[in-house]
């Protein structure tokens, strides 16, 4: 049976880091603050936003919940972002995705409007570029949280064959860069990949970010592999499963994250670290305050 990589345990360490950062900033009179904009009323997004706010409260980070109606225009959303960009008390800005259908086509424009120094999701092209060329900066929370977990769990990344299934801008692609900069040999797979199972079987570290329930089966993995299951798939009103067939794969893998209780918790914890990092950088830029 594989070692279970318990997201709660690793997230607790990350949250403690963030809490320490909050305490240090507060001694300098700075109170880290996150503004979350949510447009419309997607129930899943509302749950995610509530979780983020709860974690902010737990760590002493101020959080503003800006709920805009479904029919908000792009100009109104951009104006809201501009206002937050200009507000020195706000250190982090996050626009909850997905945007309603009428705004979805302008997602790039919306995300690019956030001041890159306040872009705690790490989706702004400037931050994406920094990741690509290896300049320190705000990194996307899900992949950054996963990599931090690997480090905390003492799983060797350097020299490992890392296979990622999924090439989205928020998970797969940034994950590839984060593992590459830690000297893994990275293979990025997607829906057009040929011989997927054969490639997946070469993985020492496997990241599944596909969005298909139990897509990775036991016959696709090498004994001893470390499996990070990013997927969150609701298969019944109260049942979430990952992209990995946990029951079968955990008998072959060396280590594996569960769903729920795995990567989702790391994502929120990493967001908190990003808010603290953003607040520190902005405070230093303003000469310490
Ligand atoms: P996307 O839908 O944006 O991307 C899915 C990727 O999977 C695409 O690159 C797609 O390939 C690839 N794919 C789809 N079908 C196949 C297939 N049959 N074989 C190989 N590759 C395939 O998803 P996200 O990256 O946004 O999310 C992935 C999963 O992670 C979802 O379940 C999501 O809910 C979850 N998630 C969890 C988070 C957390 O905090 N735990 C945070 C973010 C996401 P192609 O590009 O060719 O279409």
py3Dmol code that shows the C-alpha trace and the ligand (Angstrom):
import py3Dmol

protein = """\
ATOM      1  CA  UNK A   1       0.000   0.000   0.000  1.00  0.00           C
ATOM      2  CA  UNK A   2       1.332   3.425  -0.978  1.00  0.00           C
ATOM      3  CA  UNK A   3       2.228   6.173   1.457  1.00  0.00           C
ATOM      4  CA  UNK A   4      -0.740   8.530   1.550  1.00  0.00           C
ATOM      5  CA  UNK A   5       0.316  12.124   1.009  1.00  0.00           C
ATOM      6  CA  UNK A   6      -2.151  13.837   3.290  1.00  0.00           C
ATOM      7  CA  UNK A   7      -2.895  17.320   1.977  1.00  0.00           C
ATOM      8  CA  UNK A   8      -4.040  18.510   5.369  1.00  0.00           C
ATOM      9  CA  UNK A   9      -0.673  17.785   6.984  1.00  0.00           C
ATOM     10  CA  UNK A  10       1.358  19.584   4.298  1.00  0.00           C
ATOM     11  CA  UNK A  11      -1.136  22.441   4.025  1.00  0.00           C
ATOM     12  CA  UNK A  12      -0.806  22.977   7.795  1.00  0.00           C
ATOM     13  CA  UNK A  13       2.934  23.569   7.386  1.00  0.00           C
ATOM     14  CA  UNK A  14       2.355  25.994   4.544  1.00  0.00           C
ATOM     15  CA  UNK A  15      -0.310  27.838   6.517  1.00  0.00           C
ATOM     16  CA  UNK A  16       2.070  28.111   9.474  1.00  0.00           C
ATOM     17  CA  UNK A  17       4.638  29.735   7.125  1.00  0.00           C
ATOM     18  CA  UNK A  18       1.986  32.164   5.966  1.00  0.00           C
ATOM     19  CA  UNK A  19       0.870  32.902   9.540  1.00  0.00           C
ATOM     20  CA  UNK A  20       4.475  33.680  10.530  1.00  0.00           C
ATOM     21  CA  UNK A  21       4.712  36.056   7.570  1.00  0.00           C
ATOM     22  CA  UNK A  22       1.477  37.741   8.641  1.00  0.00           C
ATOM     23  CA  UNK A  23       2.808  38.233  12.188  1.00  0.00           C
ATOM     24  CA  UNK A  24       6.061  39.727  10.870  1.00  0.00           C
ATOM     25  CA  UNK A  25       4.216  42.140   8.585  1.00  0.00           C
ATOM     26  CA  UNK A  26       1.821  43.186  11.334  1.00  0.00           C
ATOM     27  CA  UNK A  27       4.728  44.159  13.567  1.00  0.00           C
ATOM     28  CA  UNK A  28       5.636  46.641  10.788  1.00  0.00           C
ATOM     29  CA  UNK A  29       2.054  47.928  10.729  1.00  0.00           C
ATOM     30  CA  UNK A  30       1.094  46.092   7.530  1.00  0.00           C
ATOM     31  CA  UNK A  31      -2.033  43.934   7.497  1.00  0.00           C
ATOM     32  CA  UNK A  32      -2.024  41.591   4.470  1.00  0.00           C
ATOM     33  CA  UNK A  33      -5.270  41.843   2.548  1.00  0.00           C
ATOM     34  CA  UNK A  34      -6.793  39.739  -0.218  1.00  0.00           C
ATOM     35  CA  UNK A  35      -9.662  40.898  -2.429  1.00  0.00           C
ATOM     36  CA  UNK A  36     -11.647  38.154  -4.143  1.00  0.00           C
ATOM     37  CA  UNK A  37     -13.960  39.117  -6.988  1.00  0.00           C
ATOM     38  CA  UNK A  38     -16.705  36.683  -7.877  1.00  0.00           C
ATOM     39  CA  UNK A  39     -19.013  37.355 -10.813  1.00  0.00           C
ATOM     40  CA  UNK A  40     -22.385  35.574 -10.950  1.00  0.00           C
ATOM     41  CA  UNK A  41     -23.445  32.745  -8.695  1.00  0.00           C
ATOM     42  CA  UNK A  42     -21.767  29.513  -9.679  1.00  0.00           C
ATOM     43  CA  UNK A  43     -22.305  27.286  -6.601  1.00  0.00           C
ATOM     44  CA  UNK A  44     -18.908  25.539  -6.851  1.00  0.00           C
ATOM     45  CA  UNK A  45     -17.123  28.919  -7.082  1.00  0.00           C
ATOM     46  CA  UNK A  46     -19.030  30.148  -4.046  1.00  0.00           C
ATOM     47  CA  UNK A  47     -17.763  27.147  -2.051  1.00  0.00           C
ATOM     48  CA  UNK A  48     -14.171  27.801  -3.169  1.00  0.00           C
ATOM     49  CA  UNK A  49     -14.424  31.491  -2.272  1.00  0.00           C
ATOM     50  CA  UNK A  50     -15.861  30.706   1.181  1.00  0.00           C
ATOM     51  CA  UNK A  51     -12.934  28.320   1.799  1.00  0.00           C
ATOM     52  CA  UNK A  52     -10.444  30.986   0.840  1.00  0.00           C
ATOM     53  CA  UNK A  53     -12.089  33.513   3.153  1.00  0.00           C
ATOM     54  CA  UNK A  54     -12.200  31.044   6.021  1.00  0.00           C
ATOM     55  CA  UNK A  55      -8.498  30.307   5.625  1.00  0.00           C
ATOM     56  CA  UNK A  56      -7.704  34.034   5.482  1.00  0.00           C
ATOM     57  CA  UNK A  57      -9.550  34.522   8.769  1.00  0.00           C
ATOM     58  CA  UNK A  58      -7.711  31.585  10.333  1.00  0.00           C
ATOM     59  CA  UNK A  59      -4.333  33.133   9.456  1.00  0.00           C
ATOM     60  CA  UNK A  60      -5.128  36.755  10.246  1.00  0.00           C
ATOM     61  CA  UNK A  61      -5.267  37.884   6.609  1.00  0.00           C
ATOM     62  CA  UNK A  62      -7.973  40.446   5.836  1.00  0.00           C
ATOM     63  CA  UNK A  63     -10.253  39.421   3.001  1.00  0.00           C
ATOM     64  CA  UNK A  64     -12.782  41.326   0.926  1.00  0.00           C
ATOM     65  CA  UNK A  65     -15.466  39.437  -0.923  1.00  0.00           C
ATOM     66  CA  UNK A  66     -16.643  41.439  -3.915  1.00  0.00           C
ATOM     67  CA  UNK A  67     -19.720  39.776  -5.397  1.00  0.00           C
ATOM     68  CA  UNK A  68     -20.719  41.199  -8.780  1.00  0.00           C
ATOM     69  CA  UNK A  69     -23.967  40.250 -10.537  1.00  0.00           C
ATOM     70  CA  UNK A  70     -24.070  37.801 -13.452  1.00  0.00           C
ATOM     71  CA  UNK A  71     -24.838  40.641 -15.896  1.00  0.00           C
ATOM     72  CA  UNK A  72     -21.692  42.651 -14.981  1.00  0.00           C
ATOM     73  CA  UNK A  73     -20.066  44.027 -18.139  1.00  0.00           C
ATOM     74  CA  UNK A  74     -16.398  43.598 -18.891  1.00  0.00           C
ATOM     75  CA  UNK A  75     -15.890  47.367 -18.490  1.00  0.00           C
ATOM     76  CA  UNK A  76     -17.424  47.228 -15.003  1.00  0.00           C
ATOM     77  CA  UNK A  77     -15.257  44.274 -14.012  1.00  0.00           C
ATOM     78  CA  UNK A  78     -12.121  46.012 -15.306  1.00  0.00           C
ATOM     79  CA  UNK A  79     -13.078  49.172 -13.401  1.00  0.00           C
ATOM     80  CA  UNK A  80     -13.412  47.130 -10.214  1.00  0.00           C
ATOM     81  CA  UNK A  81      -9.942  45.637 -10.771  1.00  0.00           C
ATOM     82  CA  UNK A  82      -8.499  49.116 -11.450  1.00  0.00           C
ATOM     83  CA  UNK A  83      -9.877  50.341  -8.145  1.00  0.00           C
ATOM     84  CA  UNK A  84      -8.285  47.446  -6.260  1.00  0.00           C
ATOM     85  CA  UNK A  85      -5.002  47.905  -8.141  1.00  0.00           C
ATOM     86  CA  UNK A  86      -4.918  51.503  -6.917  1.00  0.00           C
ATOM     87  CA  UNK A  87      -5.777  50.637  -3.302  1.00  0.00           C
ATOM     88  CA  UNK A  88      -2.532  50.408  -1.305  1.00  0.00           C
ATOM     89  CA  UNK A  89      -4.280  48.489   1.473  1.00  0.00           C
ATOM     90  CA  UNK A  90      -5.038  45.585  -0.915  1.00  0.00           C
ATOM     91  CA  UNK A  91      -2.054  43.285  -1.532  1.00  0.00           C
ATOM     92  CA  UNK A  92      -3.664  40.430  -3.448  1.00  0.00           C
ATOM     93  CA  UNK A  93      -6.430  40.345  -6.064  1.00  0.00           C
ATOM     94  CA  UNK A  94      -8.078  37.203  -7.307  1.00  0.00           C
ATOM     95  CA  UNK A  95     -10.836  36.893  -9.896  1.00  0.00           C
ATOM     96  CA  UNK A  96     -12.629  33.621  -9.261  1.00  0.00           C
ATOM     97  CA  UNK A  97     -12.843  31.486 -12.411  1.00  0.00           C
ATOM     98  CA  UNK A  98     -14.780  30.455 -14.397  1.00  0.00           C
ATOM     99  CA  UNK A  99     -16.294  33.776 -15.419  1.00  0.00           C
ATOM    100  CA  UNK A 100     -19.927  33.746 -16.605  1.00  0.00           C
ATOM    101  CA  UNK A 101     -20.374  32.802 -20.285  1.00  0.00           C
ATOM    102  CA  UNK A 102     -20.735  36.426 -21.433  1.00  0.00           C
ATOM    103  CA  UNK A 103     -17.306  37.331 -20.002  1.00  0.00           C
ATOM    104  CA  UNK A 104     -15.448  34.054 -20.548  1.00  0.00           C
ATOM    105  CA  UNK A 105     -14.063  35.084 -23.947  1.00  0.00           C
ATOM    106  CA  UNK A 106     -12.383  38.085 -22.279  1.00  0.00           C
ATOM    107  CA  UNK A 107     -10.751  36.114 -19.457  1.00  0.00           C
ATOM    108  CA  UNK A 108      -7.231  36.920 -20.699  1.00  0.00           C
ATOM    109  CA  UNK A 109      -7.981  40.639 -20.750  1.00  0.00           C
ATOM    110  CA  UNK A 110      -9.477  40.470 -17.259  1.00  0.00           C
ATOM    111  CA  UNK A 111      -6.561  38.547 -15.740  1.00  0.00           C
ATOM    112  CA  UNK A 112      -4.042  40.801 -17.470  1.00  0.00           C
ATOM    113  CA  UNK A 113      -5.650  43.862 -15.886  1.00  0.00           C
ATOM    114  CA  UNK A 114      -4.599  42.799 -12.379  1.00  0.00           C
ATOM    115  CA  UNK A 115      -1.416  44.501 -11.199  1.00  0.00           C
ATOM    116  CA  UNK A 116       1.152  41.659 -11.591  1.00  0.00           C
ATOM    117  CA  UNK A 117       2.449  42.398  -8.067  1.00  0.00           C
ATOM    118  CA  UNK A 118      -1.045  41.697  -6.701  1.00  0.00           C
ATOM    119  CA  UNK A 119      -1.708  38.681  -8.967  1.00  0.00           C
ATOM    120  CA  UNK A 120      -1.755  36.035  -6.222  1.00  0.00           C
ATOM    121  CA  UNK A 121      -3.110  33.391  -8.628  1.00  0.00           C
ATOM    122  CA  UNK A 122       0.051  33.775 -10.718  1.00  0.00           C
ATOM    123  CA  UNK A 123      -1.924  33.911 -13.993  1.00  0.00           C
ATOM    124  CA  UNK A 124      -0.819  37.339 -15.253  1.00  0.00           C
ATOM    125  CA  UNK A 125       1.383  37.110 -18.387  1.00  0.00           C
ATOM    126  CA  UNK A 126       4.201  38.875 -16.512  1.00  0.00           C
ATOM    127  CA  UNK A 127       4.172  36.211 -13.789  1.00  0.00           C
ATOM    128  CA  UNK A 128       3.815  33.432 -16.357  1.00  0.00           C
ATOM    129  CA  UNK A 129       6.861  34.892 -18.137  1.00  0.00           C
ATOM    130  CA  UNK A 130       8.817  35.032 -14.876  1.00  0.00           C
ATOM    131  CA  UNK A 131       8.092  31.362 -14.281  1.00  0.00           C
ATOM    132  CA  UNK A 132       9.146  30.521 -17.838  1.00  0.00           C
ATOM    133  CA  UNK A 133      12.536  32.242 -17.520  1.00  0.00           C
ATOM    134  CA  UNK A 134      13.096  31.281 -13.884  1.00  0.00           C
ATOM    135  CA  UNK A 135      12.757  34.725 -12.259  1.00  0.00           C
ATOM    136  CA  UNK A 136      11.297  34.616  -8.721  1.00  0.00           C
ATOM    137  CA  UNK A 137       7.681  35.739  -8.475  1.00  0.00           C
ATOM    138  CA  UNK A 138       4.109  34.707  -7.785  1.00  0.00           C
ATOM    139  CA  UNK A 139       3.485  31.140  -8.983  1.00  0.00           C
ATOM    140  CA  UNK A 140       0.124  29.472  -9.753  1.00  0.00           C
ATOM    141  CA  UNK A 141      -1.153  28.023  -6.486  1.00  0.00           C
ATOM    142  CA  UNK A 142      -2.082  24.462  -7.462  1.00  0.00           C
ATOM    143  CA  UNK A 143       1.188  23.416  -9.097  1.00  0.00           C
ATOM    144  CA  UNK A 144       3.292  25.417  -6.620  1.00  0.00           C
ATOM    145  CA  UNK A 145       1.469  23.752  -3.719  1.00  0.00           C
ATOM    146  CA  UNK A 146       2.094  20.298  -5.225  1.00  0.00           C
ATOM    147  CA  UNK A 147       5.797  20.958  -5.658  1.00  0.00           C
ATOM    148  CA  UNK A 148       6.054  22.251  -2.102  1.00  0.00           C
ATOM    149  CA  UNK A 149       4.383  19.056  -0.897  1.00  0.00           C
ATOM    150  CA  UNK A 150       6.936  16.931  -2.792  1.00  0.00           C
ATOM    151  CA  UNK A 151       9.721  18.883  -1.105  1.00  0.00           C
ATOM    152  CA  UNK A 152       8.183  18.550   2.368  1.00  0.00           C
ATOM    153  CA  UNK A 153       7.636  14.829   1.745  1.00  0.00           C
ATOM    154  CA  UNK A 154      11.322  14.385   0.748  1.00  0.00           C
ATOM    155  CA  UNK A 155      10.432  13.021  -2.657  1.00  0.00           C
ATOM    156  CA  UNK A 156      13.378  13.505  -5.004  1.00  0.00           C
ATOM    157  CA  UNK A 157      12.537  15.704  -7.969  1.00  0.00           C
ATOM    158  CA  UNK A 158      16.041  16.192  -9.379  1.00  0.00           C
ATOM    159  CA  UNK A 159      16.676  13.613 -12.093  1.00  0.00           C
ATOM    160  CA  UNK A 160      13.197  12.082 -11.749  1.00  0.00           C
ATOM    161  CA  UNK A 161      11.086  11.285 -14.802  1.00  0.00           C
ATOM    162  CA  UNK A 162       8.030  13.458 -14.254  1.00  0.00           C
ATOM    163  CA  UNK A 163       4.993  12.868 -16.439  1.00  0.00           C
ATOM    164  CA  UNK A 164       2.126  15.352 -16.398  1.00  0.00           C
ATOM    165  CA  UNK A 165      -1.221  14.563 -18.005  1.00  0.00           C
ATOM    166  CA  UNK A 166      -2.941  17.842 -18.911  1.00  0.00           C
ATOM    167  CA  UNK A 167      -1.520  21.051 -20.396  1.00  0.00           C
ATOM    168  CA  UNK A 168      -3.807  23.752 -19.040  1.00  0.00           C
ATOM    169  CA  UNK A 169      -2.416  27.193 -18.237  1.00  0.00           C
ATOM    170  CA  UNK A 170      -3.401  26.850 -14.595  1.00  0.00           C
ATOM    171  CA  UNK A 171      -2.064  23.385 -13.812  1.00  0.00           C
ATOM    172  CA  UNK A 172      -0.221  21.342 -16.462  1.00  0.00           C
ATOM    173  CA  UNK A 173       2.014  23.954 -18.098  1.00  0.00           C
ATOM    174  CA  UNK A 174       3.148  25.724 -14.915  1.00  0.00           C
ATOM    175  CA  UNK A 175       3.686  22.349 -13.243  1.00  0.00           C
ATOM    176  CA  UNK A 176       6.025  21.394 -16.101  1.00  0.00           C
ATOM    177  CA  UNK A 177       8.110  24.525 -15.545  1.00  0.00           C
ATOM    178  CA  UNK A 178       8.222  24.156 -11.762  1.00  0.00           C
ATOM    179  CA  UNK A 179       9.451  20.565 -12.052  1.00  0.00           C
ATOM    180  CA  UNK A 180      11.881  21.452 -14.831  1.00  0.00           C
ATOM    181  CA  UNK A 181      13.468  24.212 -12.757  1.00  0.00           C
ATOM    182  CA  UNK A 182      13.985  21.590 -10.042  1.00  0.00           C
ATOM    183  CA  UNK A 183      15.800  19.432 -12.597  1.00  0.00           C
ATOM    184  CA  UNK A 184      13.207  16.759 -13.332  1.00  0.00           C
ATOM    185  CA  UNK A 185      12.983  15.345 -16.845  1.00  0.00           C
ATOM    186  CA  UNK A 186       9.491  16.414 -17.791  1.00  0.00           C
ATOM    187  CA  UNK A 187       7.008  14.961 -20.273  1.00  0.00           C
ATOM    188  CA  UNK A 188       3.765  16.860 -20.796  1.00  0.00           C
ATOM    189  CA  UNK A 189       0.882  14.763 -22.171  1.00  0.00           C
ATOM    190  CA  UNK A 190      -2.530  15.817 -23.530  1.00  0.00           C
ATOM    191  CA  UNK A 191      -5.475  14.544 -25.519  1.00  0.00           C
ATOM    192  CA  UNK A 192      -3.427  14.087 -28.706  1.00  0.00           C
ATOM    193  CA  UNK A 193      -0.592  12.177 -27.033  1.00  0.00           C
ATOM    194  CA  UNK A 194       0.096   8.804 -28.614  1.00  0.00           C
ATOM    195  CA  UNK A 195       0.916   5.797 -26.411  1.00  0.00           C
ATOM    196  CA  UNK A 196      -0.165   7.649 -23.290  1.00  0.00           C
ATOM    197  CA  UNK A 197      -0.128   4.574 -21.036  1.00  0.00           C
ATOM    198  CA  UNK A 198       3.387   3.686 -22.195  1.00  0.00           C
ATOM    199  CA  UNK A 199       4.651   7.194 -21.364  1.00  0.00           C
ATOM    200  CA  UNK A 200       2.832   7.260 -18.019  1.00  0.00           C
ATOM    201  CA  UNK A 201       4.525   3.960 -17.090  1.00  0.00           C
ATOM    202  CA  UNK A 202       7.937   5.678 -17.321  1.00  0.00           C
ATOM    203  CA  UNK A 203       6.997   8.166 -14.570  1.00  0.00           C
ATOM    204  CA  UNK A 204       8.750   8.362 -11.215  1.00  0.00           C
ATOM    205  CA  UNK A 205       6.444  11.303 -10.494  1.00  0.00           C
ATOM    206  CA  UNK A 206       3.026  11.368 -12.147  1.00  0.00           C
ATOM    207  CA  UNK A 207       0.746  14.399 -12.094  1.00  0.00           C
ATOM    208  CA  UNK A 208      -2.818  13.833 -13.304  1.00  0.00           C
ATOM    209  CA  UNK A 209      -4.681  17.033 -14.240  1.00  0.00           C
ATOM    210  CA  UNK A 210      -7.143  15.747 -16.808  1.00  0.00           C
ATOM    211  CA  UNK A 211     -10.602  16.340 -15.363  1.00  0.00           C
ATOM    212  CA  UNK A 212     -11.785  12.771 -16.048  1.00  0.00           C
ATOM    213  CA  UNK A 213     -12.834  10.536 -13.171  1.00  0.00           C
ATOM    214  CA  UNK A 214     -10.413   7.659 -12.418  1.00  0.00           C
ATOM    215  CA  UNK A 215      -8.676   8.137 -15.776  1.00  0.00           C
ATOM    216  CA  UNK A 216      -5.339   6.709 -14.557  1.00  0.00           C
ATOM    217  CA  UNK A 217      -5.624   2.992 -13.837  1.00  0.00           C
ATOM    218  CA  UNK A 218      -3.246   0.624 -12.030  1.00  0.00           C
ATOM    219  CA  UNK A 219      -1.946  -0.978 -15.230  1.00  0.00           C
ATOM    220  CA  UNK A 220      -0.712   2.467 -16.406  1.00  0.00           C
ATOM    221  CA  UNK A 221       1.719   3.091 -13.544  1.00  0.00           C
ATOM    222  CA  UNK A 222       5.160   1.853 -12.565  1.00  0.00           C
ATOM    223  CA  UNK A 223       5.493   0.275  -9.096  1.00  0.00           C
ATOM    224  CA  UNK A 224       6.770   2.845  -6.607  1.00  0.00           C
ATOM    225  CA  UNK A 225       5.656   5.916  -8.562  1.00  0.00           C
ATOM    226  CA  UNK A 226       4.645   9.090  -6.696  1.00  0.00           C
ATOM    227  CA  UNK A 227       1.170  10.064  -7.885  1.00  0.00           C
ATOM    228  CA  UNK A 228      -0.256  13.562  -7.531  1.00  0.00           C
ATOM    229  CA  UNK A 229      -3.935  13.603  -8.359  1.00  0.00           C
ATOM    230  CA  UNK A 230      -5.053  17.137  -9.163  1.00  0.00           C
ATOM    231  CA  UNK A 231      -8.446  16.141 -10.553  1.00  0.00           C
ATOM    232  CA  UNK A 232     -11.675  17.021  -8.802  1.00  0.00           C
ATOM    233  CA  UNK A 233     -14.632  15.266 -10.411  1.00  0.00           C
ATOM    234  CA  UNK A 234     -18.104  15.187  -8.910  1.00  0.00           C
ATOM    235  CA  UNK A 235     -19.605  11.826  -9.861  1.00  0.00           C
ATOM    236  CA  UNK A 236     -22.608  12.041  -7.529  1.00  0.00           C
ATOM    237  CA  UNK A 237     -24.102  14.929  -5.516  1.00  0.00           C
ATOM    238  CA  UNK A 238     -21.917  14.070  -2.526  1.00  0.00           C
ATOM    239  CA  UNK A 239     -19.074  12.128  -4.142  1.00  0.00           C
ATOM    240  CA  UNK A 240     -15.838  13.619  -5.410  1.00  0.00           C
ATOM    241  CA  UNK A 241     -13.175  11.516  -7.092  1.00  0.00           C
ATOM    242  CA  UNK A 242      -9.849  12.354  -8.665  1.00  0.00           C
ATOM    243  CA  UNK A 243      -8.359  11.600 -12.064  1.00  0.00           C
ATOM    244  CA  UNK A 244      -6.700   8.515 -10.611  1.00  0.00           C
ATOM    245  CA  UNK A 245      -8.334   5.217  -9.670  1.00  0.00           C
ATOM    246  CA  UNK A 246      -7.161   5.602  -6.080  1.00  0.00           C
ATOM    247  CA  UNK A 247      -8.126   2.158  -4.737  1.00  0.00           C
ATOM    248  CA  UNK A 248      -6.254   0.262  -7.442  1.00  0.00           C
ATOM    249  CA  UNK A 249      -3.337   2.663  -8.049  1.00  0.00           C
ATOM    250  CA  UNK A 250      -2.538   3.003  -4.344  1.00  0.00           C
ATOM    251  CA  UNK A 251      -1.687  -0.722  -4.311  1.00  0.00           C
ATOM    252  CA  UNK A 252       1.075  -0.153  -6.891  1.00  0.00           C
ATOM    253  CA  UNK A 253       2.309   3.404  -6.221  1.00  0.00           C
ATOM    254  CA  UNK A 254       4.946   4.384  -3.666  1.00  0.00           C
ATOM    255  CA  UNK A 255       3.059   7.523  -2.616  1.00  0.00           C
ATOM    256  CA  UNK A 256      -0.255   9.050  -3.639  1.00  0.00           C
ATOM    257  CA  UNK A 257      -2.501  12.019  -2.854  1.00  0.00           C
ATOM    258  CA  UNK A 258      -6.144  11.238  -2.041  1.00  0.00           C
ATOM    259  CA  UNK A 259      -9.206  13.081  -3.396  1.00  0.00           C
ATOM    260  CA  UNK A 260     -10.645  14.758  -1.444  1.00  0.00           C
ATOM    261  CA  UNK A 261      -8.011  15.589   1.169  1.00  0.00           C
ATOM    262  CA  UNK A 262      -5.084  16.079  -1.189  1.00  0.00           C
ATOM    263  CA  UNK A 263      -4.179  18.797  -3.660  1.00  0.00           C
ATOM    264  CA  UNK A 264      -7.232  21.020  -3.048  1.00  0.00           C
ATOM    265  CA  UNK A 265      -5.994  21.866   0.454  1.00  0.00           C
ATOM    266  CA  UNK A 266      -2.512  22.675  -0.839  1.00  0.00           C
ATOM    267  CA  UNK A 267      -3.927  25.111  -3.381  1.00  0.00           C
ATOM    268  CA  UNK A 268      -5.620  27.266  -0.736  1.00  0.00           C
ATOM    269  CA  UNK A 269      -2.569  27.134   1.555  1.00  0.00           C
ATOM    270  CA  UNK A 270      -0.315  28.238  -1.315  1.00  0.00           C
ATOM    271  CA  UNK A 271      -2.670  31.109  -2.048  1.00  0.00           C
ATOM    272  CA  UNK A 272      -2.165  32.325   1.519  1.00  0.00           C
ATOM    273  CA  UNK A 273       1.609  32.174   1.070  1.00  0.00           C
ATOM    274  CA  UNK A 274       1.267  34.145  -2.155  1.00  0.00           C
ATOM    275  CA  UNK A 275      -0.763  36.858  -0.399  1.00  0.00           C
ATOM    276  CA  UNK A 276       1.933  37.187   2.255  1.00  0.00           C
ATOM    277  CA  UNK A 277       4.683  37.230  -0.384  1.00  0.00           C
ATOM    278  CA  UNK A 278       2.827  39.912  -2.361  1.00  0.00           C
ATOM    279  CA  UNK A 279       2.339  42.008   0.790  1.00  0.00           C
ATOM    280  CA  UNK A 280       6.059  41.721   1.644  1.00  0.00           C
ATOM    281  CA  UNK A 281       7.204  42.757  -1.829  1.00  0.00           C
ATOM    282  CA  UNK A 282       4.791  45.707  -1.973  1.00  0.00           C
ATOM    283  CA  UNK A 283       5.832  46.816   1.518  1.00  0.00           C
ATOM    284  CA  UNK A 284       9.527  46.684   0.579  1.00  0.00           C
ATOM    285  CA  UNK A 285       8.844  48.641  -2.597  1.00  0.00           C
ATOM    286  CA  UNK A 286       7.158  51.359  -0.573  1.00  0.00           C
ATOM    287  CA  UNK A 287      10.218  51.577   1.640  1.00  0.00           C
ATOM    288  CA  UNK A 288       9.123  49.360   4.506  1.00  0.00           C
ATOM    289  CA  UNK A 289       6.422  51.688   5.947  1.00  0.00           C
TER     290      UNK A 289
END
"""
ligand_1 = """\
48
LIG
P -8.516 21.558 -18.380
O -9.820 21.016 -18.829
O -8.177 22.970 -18.658
O -7.360 20.655 -19.017
C -7.453 19.271 -19.071
C -6.256 18.714 -19.778
O -6.403 17.305 -19.860
C -6.095 19.220 -21.230
O -4.759 19.584 -21.470
C -6.515 18.032 -22.079
O -5.816 17.926 -23.304
C -6.129 16.878 -21.177
N -6.928 15.702 -21.515
C -8.272 15.609 -21.591
N -8.625 14.356 -21.968
C -7.483 13.666 -22.137
C -7.184 12.338 -22.534
N -8.153 11.468 -22.846
N -5.894 11.958 -22.580
C -4.897 12.822 -22.263
N -5.124 14.097 -21.896
C -6.396 14.506 -21.828
O -8.418 21.217 -16.847
P -7.595 21.890 -15.630
O -6.138 21.753 -15.855
O -8.163 23.206 -15.323
O -8.045 20.918 -14.448
C -7.777 19.538 -14.471
C -8.448 18.892 -13.279
O -7.899 19.431 -12.100
C -9.959 19.150 -13.164
O -10.559 18.010 -12.588
C -10.053 20.319 -12.211
O -11.281 20.347 -11.507
C -8.916 20.000 -11.281
N -8.341 21.163 -10.603
C -8.096 21.019 -9.267
C -7.522 22.032 -8.553
C -7.231 21.803 -7.123
O -7.026 22.752 -6.376
N -7.176 20.543 -6.667
C -7.207 23.327 -9.174
C -7.398 23.346 -10.610
C -7.973 22.291 -11.270
P -5.966 19.003 -24.508
O -5.177 20.186 -24.072
O -5.366 18.313 -25.660
O -7.424 19.286 -24.632
"""
view = py3Dmol.view(width=600, height=400)
view.addModel(protein, "pdb")
view.setStyle({"model": 0}, {"cartoon": {"style": "trace"}})
view.addModel(ligand_1, "xyz")
view.setStyle({"model": 1}, {"stick": {}})
view.zoomTo()
view.show()
